[in-house]
Every structure is written in C-alpha cells, then in structure tokens.
C-alpha cells in the first residue's frame, strides 16, 4: 500500500508514531515517510534511532497542527496521512481547556482542510474510548474531532480525499499509562488504586499500529473502526506487578469512569460487527457502502448492544498481564 507513496504522520514522535514509523520501515518502501511534530528534541533523537543514511526517504518536519499554513506546506505531494497528534492527558485538558480545543478540535479541522486542499488520498484519525459518551474535556474534544473527520468526506468534493477514524482503548505501556506508573510506585511498596472495581480496554502498541494500517487499506471513507480487544481489571494489574505491595484507594478522579465504553447503545444502531472489529457507519445520506460492508461479512449489532470494558467477553489474565509487563521492561531496560 505504501510502496512508492508519500506517507505523513502527525504527532509522529509519540509512542504510536515511533512504532508506526518502525513498522512502515520494516514492511514498505515508501517514496517519503514524513514525521510531523512540534518537538525538535524528540525528532533529533528519533533521527538517530532510525539511521537517515539507510532510510533516505525519512523526513522530519517541525510543525503544529494548529498552524494551517504549515500543514498546507507539509501535505504537498502526500498520499496518506495518519493523524495521531493530540493533547491526551485528562487532567491537563481539564486545567487547560482552550489549549485542548485548539489542538484536538481546531487542529483536526486544519488537517481536514489541508488534506482536501492538497488532494491527499486517504486520512485516518486516531481516537479514544474516552470519546464514547464522554464525561471529560479530552473525550469531548476527541468526539468532536471524530465527527469532523467523518463529515470531511462530504466536504472533499472533486479532491476525492476520504477520511475515517480508528477508536481503541488504553495502549499498554504508553506514556502516562498504568503499567509504567505502577512500576514506579512499587518501589514505595504501596500502589494507589482509584477503585477496585475499575476495568479498562487494553491494546498493545503493535496491534494498534497493525489495526490502523489495516483500516487504511480497507476504508471507504466515513467509517469509525473499533477493534475487538480484551479488558483488564485494575486489581489484576496490581497482582501482576506487585502482588506483595499494599494498596491505597484514592477514589475516582474527576472526569474518570469506572468502566470505559467504545460503542454506545445509540451508536450500535449504525454498527456492523465483523470477526475482529466493529464499524460504526456514518448516519449521512452520502454513505452508500452498507451493502459492500455486509458482503464483506458485517452483521448488524442487536438492539441495545453496547461495547464496554466492564461487560467484555475477552479478558487479560494475571499471567497475560505479567507477560506484557515483562515485555515492557525488556523494551525499556527495566528490571
């Protein structure tokens, strides 16, 4: 798909971006692979990690998705865009709401306009389970962004650019996630838990990249893709990381849910189920791909269906989590 094509990823120096770049370098021979982000230090470090002498098609562009003019320049000649740039920390978004809106909502709008203007073929935007029935600002901005990207298909006109969204749960070992946090806290002998009943969806970094690549290949434009992924119980994370540690219950933080949701009951009316993923179809007249998706094996979800981490049919065992923790520690040189 990417051979002899130009690919750009926004937020390319983040956890997902780095693994995406690594995967593309291993599997494809693109004409250009552009890392677009605003952190010059991370770009400098990343340029040393991926030898520019070996990968002469790898480019690093400094820029911010808030800057529409810079996006117009960066998207010139680009065939595929993966939009991963976002302000993602829930407390940060709550304390800096205008900044979260500028990056997550207006930045998404800028990406859409630049992609259409420069006749990009396909754009896929990364979303989050926090966007389903959001109760915090981060989730609300991502829901708004999702709606913008789906509606972008009605705006592209003769440019022919198509847009889709991928929504998934917590990425194992990503910055600020529970595994690195608990690994740090176990040194104290006490692990703080918000609520013993809490559950979360879980996806590995590599599977998230693989799923995005697959969605890029099969998208018609307008779909919101949701992978079928396992859940974990917060108590099982504790057992896997520090079974002998004490726990302290801190209470659910503002803007936090007991269980996460990826498909609401209202969304399920427009949702098709496949073997290992769901597609939430856009509720617009221009969406004419229902029959094609059904022929591909999609089945309508039953009335009242919802996809929650608390009622999931797939669960990570303590042993599964221990293996993920071991893999994370090996990758990051931790004991």
Secondary structure per residue as TSV (DSSP state, phi and psi in degrees):
chain	resnum	aa	ss	phi	psi
A	1	X	-	360.0	-39.9
A	2	X	-	-97.0	-5.5
A	3	X	T	-60.7	128.0
A	4	X	T	62.6	20.4
A	5	X	-	-115.2	162.3
A	6	X	E	-104.6	124.6
A	7	X	E	-119.4	137.0
A	8	X	E	-128.9	138.1
A	9	X	E	-123.1	123.6
A	10	X	E	-81.4	149.9
A	11	X	T	64.2	33.8
A	12	X	T	-72.1	-8.6
A	13	X	T	-100.0	4.2
A	14	X	S	-78.6	-178.0
A	15	X	H	-58.6	-49.5
A	16	X	H	-64.6	-45.3
A	17	X	H	-57.9	-44.6
A	18	X	H	-65.2	-41.6
A	19	X	H	-70.6	-35.1
A	20	X	H	-61.5	-48.0
A	21	X	H	-60.8	-46.1
A	22	X	H	-58.0	-43.2
A	23	X	H	-67.7	-43.1
A	24	X	H	-63.1	-40.9
A	25	X	H	-63.7	-33.1
A	26	X	H	-77.7	-31.2
A	27	X	H	-108.2	-21.5
A	28	X	-	-131.0	169.5
A	29	X	-	-127.3	76.5
A	30	X	-	-71.6	158.2
A	31	X	S	-66.2	-45.4
A	32	X	E	-145.6	146.3
A	33	X	E	-127.1	111.9
A	34	X	E	-106.7	124.2
A	35	X	E	-96.6	114.6
A	36	X	E	-111.4	117.9
A	37	X	E	-160.4	172.9
A	38	X	S	-105.1	1.1
A	39	X	-	-103.3	104.2
A	40	X	H	-68.0	-33.8
A	41	X	H	-65.5	-45.8
A	42	X	H	-63.9	-36.7
A	43	X	H	-65.4	-41.1
A	44	X	H	-60.5	-46.5
A	45	X	H	-65.2	-39.7
A	46	X	H	-68.7	-34.6
A	47	X	H	-65.9	-26.8
A	48	X	H	-82.7	-30.7
A	49	X	H	-69.1	-38.6
A	50	X	T	-109.7	102.5
A	51	X	T	-54.1	113.9
A	52	X	T	-69.0	-21.4
A	53	X	T	-69.3	-34.7
A	54	X	T	-81.7	-39.7
A	55	X	-	-111.0	76.5
A	56	X	T	-68.2	-16.0
A	57	X	T	-86.2	-2.3
A	58	X	E	-82.5	127.0
A	59	X	E	-123.6	149.2
A	60	X	E	-123.2	117.2
A	61	X	E	-112.1	123.4
A	62	X	E	-79.0	131.6
A	63	X	-	177.2	167.0
A	64	X	-	-127.2	138.0
A	65	X	T	-65.2	-12.8
A	66	X	T	-72.9	-18.3
A	67	X	-	-99.0	97.2
A	68	X	H	-63.5	-39.3
A	69	X	H	-61.4	-41.7
A	70	X	H	-65.7	-37.6
A	71	X	H	-63.8	-39.7
A	72	X	H	-57.7	-42.9
A	73	X	H	-66.9	-45.9
A	74	X	H	-67.0	-32.5
A	75	X	T	-84.4	-2.6
A	76	X	T	-63.0	121.2
A	77	X	T	79.3	7.1
A	78	X	-	-86.0	138.3
A	79	X	S	-96.0	-40.9
A	80	X	E	-130.9	138.0
A	81	X	E	-125.4	130.7
A	82	X	E	-109.8	118.9
A	83	X	E	-98.7	100.9
A	84	X	-	-114.3	-3.9
A	85	X	-	-71.9	133.5
A	86	X	-	-169.8	157.0
A	87	X	-	-90.4	116.6
A	88	X	-	-112.8	-17.0
A	89	X	-	-78.1	122.4
A	90	X	H	-59.5	-50.5
A	91	X	H	-62.3	-36.1
A	92	X	H	-63.2	-43.0
A	93	X	H	-65.8	-37.7
A	94	X	H	-65.7	-37.0
A	95	X	H	-84.1	-24.3
A	96	X	S	-125.7	61.4
A	97	X	H	-62.6	-39.1
A	98	X	H	-62.9	-38.7
A	99	X	H	-67.1	-39.9
A	100	X	H	-62.8	-40.9
A	101	X	H	-66.0	-41.9
A	102	X	I	-60.4	-42.5
A	103	X	I	-80.8	-50.6
A	104	X	I	-80.6	-33.3
A	105	X	I	-99.8	-60.0
A	106	X	I	-66.9	-33.3
A	107	X	H	-63.4	-40.9
A	108	X	H	-62.8	-41.6
A	109	X	H	-60.2	-41.4
A	110	X	H	-63.6	-40.3
A	111	X	H	-62.0	-43.5
A	112	X	H	-61.9	-48.7
A	113	X	H	-63.7	-43.1
A	114	X	H	-66.2	-39.1
A	115	X	H	-64.4	-42.3
A	116	X	H	-67.5	-44.4
A	117	X	H	-59.9	-38.6
A	118	X	T	-96.0	7.3
A	119	X	T	57.4	43.5
A	120	X	-	-63.9	142.5
A	121	X	S	-72.8	-53.5
A	122	X	E	-137.4	141.3
A	123	X	E	-130.1	130.3
A	124	X	E	-124.5	130.9
A	125	X	E	-108.0	139.3
A	126	X	E	-87.4	132.3
A	127	X	-	-119.7	-160.0
A	128	X	-	-153.5	155.2
A	129	X	G	-62.5	-21.6
A	130	X	G	-65.3	-15.7
A	131	X	G	-81.9	-12.7
A	132	X	T	-88.2	117.5
A	133	X	T	50.9	59.1
A	134	X	-	-66.9	143.6
A	135	X	-	-123.5	2.7
A	136	X	S	-129.8	165.9
A	137	X	H	-65.2	-40.0
A	138	X	H	-55.9	-50.2
A	139	X	H	-61.0	-38.8
A	140	X	H	-65.7	-40.6
A	141	X	H	-67.6	-35.1
A	142	X	H	-73.7	-33.7
A	143	X	H	-63.6	-43.6
A	144	X	H	-61.2	-43.7
A	145	X	H	-60.8	-43.6
A	146	X	H	-56.5	-45.8
A	147	X	H	-63.2	-38.8
A	148	X	H	-63.1	-44.4
A	149	X	H	-69.1	-37.7
A	150	X	H	-64.3	-45.4
A	151	X	H	-68.4	-20.5
A	152	X	G	-57.3	-26.1
A	153	X	G	-65.4	-27.3
A	154	X	G	-83.4	-10.7
A	155	X	T	-99.6	-18.3
A	156	X	-	-72.0	-28.2
A	157	X	G	54.9	-133.3
A	158	X	G	-67.8	-19.2
A	159	X	G	-61.6	-32.7
A	160	X	-	78.5	6.8
A	161	X	-	-66.6	134.7
A	162	X	E	-117.2	147.3
A	163	X	E	-127.5	139.1
A	164	X	E	-142.0	171.1
A	165	X	E	-131.0	142.9
A	166	X	E	-115.9	127.1
A	167	X	E	-118.2	125.8
A	168	X	-	-145.2	175.8
A	169	X	-	-91.3	-159.6
A	170	X	E	-61.2	132.7
A	171	X	E	-88.0	125.9
A	172	X	T	-58.8	123.6
A	173	X	T	78.2	5.1
A	174	X	-	-69.3	162.2
A	175	X	T	-59.2	129.1
A	176	X	T	84.8	0.2
A	177	X	S	-84.2	175.6
A	178	X	H	-70.1	-35.1
A	179	X	H	-64.3	-54.1
A	180	X	H	-62.1	-32.1
A	181	X	H	-65.7	-47.3
A	182	X	H	-69.0	-34.6
A	183	X	H	-61.0	-38.1
A	184	X	H	-70.5	-42.4
A	185	X	H	-72.8	-23.7
A	186	X	G	-67.3	-17.6
A	187	X	G	-62.3	-26.5
A	188	X	G	-86.5	-13.8
A	189	X	T	84.9	0.1
A	190	X	E	-133.0	126.1
A	191	X	E	-107.4	120.0
A	192	X	E	-80.2	126.0
A	193	X	E	-115.9	142.1
A	194	X	S	-75.7	-44.9
A	195	X	-	-158.9	133.7
A	196	X	T	-65.2	-21.1
A	197	X	T	-89.5	-1.2
A	198	X	-	-67.3	139.5
A	199	X	E	-130.0	158.9
A	200	X	E	-146.8	151.9
A	201	X	E	-73.6	153.5
A	202	X	E	-139.9	134.9
A	203	X	E	-141.2	140.8
A	204	X	-	-76.6	157.8
A	205	X	H	-60.3	-42.6
A	206	X	H	-67.2	-39.3
A	207	X	H	-66.9	-35.1
A	208	X	H	-63.9	-40.1
A	209	X	H	-66.2	-46.0
A	210	X	H	-59.9	-39.9
A	211	X	H	-67.5	-41.6
A	212	X	H	-62.1	-43.6
A	213	X	H	-61.7	-41.0
A	214	X	H	-65.6	-42.8
A	215	X	H	-64.7	-37.9
A	216	X	H	-58.8	-36.2
A	217	X	H	-73.7	-39.0
A	218	X	H	-100.5	-6.6
A	219	X	-	-65.7	142.6
A	220	X	-	-94.8	-26.2
A	221	X	S	110.3	111.5
A	222	X	S	118.9	-15.8
A	223	X	-	-74.6	149.7
A	224	X	E	-114.0	108.4
A	225	X	E	-87.2	135.4
A	226	X	E	-130.2	116.5
A	227	X	E	-76.5	152.1
A	228	X	-	-84.0	113.7
A	229	X	-	-133.7	158.5
A	230	X	-	-76.8	163.4
A	231	X	E	-106.3	164.8
A	232	X	E	-136.1	154.7
A	233	X	E	-94.8	137.9
A	234	X	H	-60.7	-31.9
A	235	X	H	-66.3	-31.6
A	236	X	H	-72.9	-30.4
A	237	X	H	-62.6	-42.2
A	238	X	H	-61.5	-46.4
A	239	X	H	-61.8	-35.7
A	240	X	H	-76.1	-33.7
A	241	X	H	-93.9	-43.1
A	242	X	H	-150.0	74.6
A	243	X	T	-61.9	-24.5
A	244	X	T	-94.3	-3.5
A	245	X	S	-76.7	154.2
A	246	X	E	-80.3	159.0
A	247	X	E	-122.9	147.2
A	248	X	E	-124.3	134.0
A	249	X	E	-91.5	116.6
A	250	X	-	-97.6	-16.6
A	251	X	-	90.4	151.1
A	252	X	-	-66.4	133.3
A	253	X	-	-78.1	159.1
A	254	X	T	-56.1	134.2
A	255	X	T	80.8	10.7
A	256	X	-	-109.8	146.2
A	257	X	-	-105.9	157.6
A	258	X	S	-73.8	-41.7
A	259	X	S	-130.6	142.1
A	260	X	-	-89.4	159.5
A	261	X	E	-129.9	139.0
A	262	X	E	-117.0	-25.1
A	263	X	E	-133.9	122.0
A	264	X	-	-84.0	167.3
A	265	X	H	-60.9	-37.8
A	266	X	H	-68.4	-40.7
A	267	X	H	-63.9	-31.7
A	268	X	H	-64.2	-21.3
A	269	X	T	-64.0	-24.6
A	270	X	T	-111.8	19.5
A	271	X	E	-106.5	136.2
A	272	X	E	-109.9	139.7
A	273	X	E	-103.9	132.2
A	274	X	-	-115.2	-178.1
A	275	X	S	-58.2	-44.5
A	276	X	S	-129.9	16.6
A	277	X	E	-162.1	167.7
A	278	X	E	-117.5	155.9
A	279	X	E	-126.5	119.6
A	280	X	E	-87.9	116.6
A	281	X	-	-84.2	144.6
A	282	X	-	-68.3	144.7
A	283	X	-	-97.8	60.3
A	284	X	S	-128.2	154.2
A	285	X	T	-63.1	-30.2
A	286	X	T	-73.5	-13.0
A	287	X	-	-78.0	111.5
A	288	X	-	-124.2	22.1
A	289	X	-	-105.0	14.6
A	290	X	H	-58.1	-46.7
A	291	X	H	-64.6	-38.4
A	292	X	H	-64.2	-40.1
A	293	X	H	-69.6	-37.2
A	294	X	H	-66.0	-39.0
A	295	X	H	-64.5	-28.6
A	296	X	T	-78.4	-1.1
A	297	X	T	109.8	6.8
A	298	X	-	-75.2	135.2
A	299	X	E	-119.7	139.7
A	300	X	E	-62.5	137.6
A	301	X	-	-72.6	146.9
A	302	X	-	-68.0	157.0
A	303	X	T	-56.8	132.4
A	304	X	T	85.4	2.2
A	305	X	-	-66.2	143.9
A	306	X	-	-148.7	153.4
A	307	X	E	-114.3	100.9
A	308	X	E	-120.1	147.5
A	309	X	T	-65.7	-23.5
A	310	X	T	-82.5	-20.0
A	311	X	S	-119.0	18.5
A	312	X	-	-62.9	155.1
A	313	X	S	-96.3	-9.8
A	314	X	-	-112.7	130.2
A	315	X	B	-134.5	143.0
A	316	X	-	-81.1	130.9
A	317	X	-	-81.4	170.7
A	318	X	H	-59.2	-39.5
A	319	X	H	-65.1	-39.4
A	320	X	H	-60.6	-44.0
A	321	X	H	-67.1	-39.8
A	322	X	H	-58.6	-40.9
A	323	X	H	-65.2	-39.6
A	324	X	H	-66.6	-39.9
A	325	X	H	-64.8	-42.3
A	326	X	H	-60.9	-43.8
A	327	X	H	-63.2	-41.7
A	328	X	H	-61.9	-44.8
A	329	X	H	-64.2	-39.6
A	330	X	H	-64.2	-41.6
A	331	X	H	-64.4	-33.1
A	332	X	H	-107.6	10.8
A	333	X	T	66.2	33.8
A	334	X	-	-103.4	154.7
A	335	X	-	-87.9	360.0
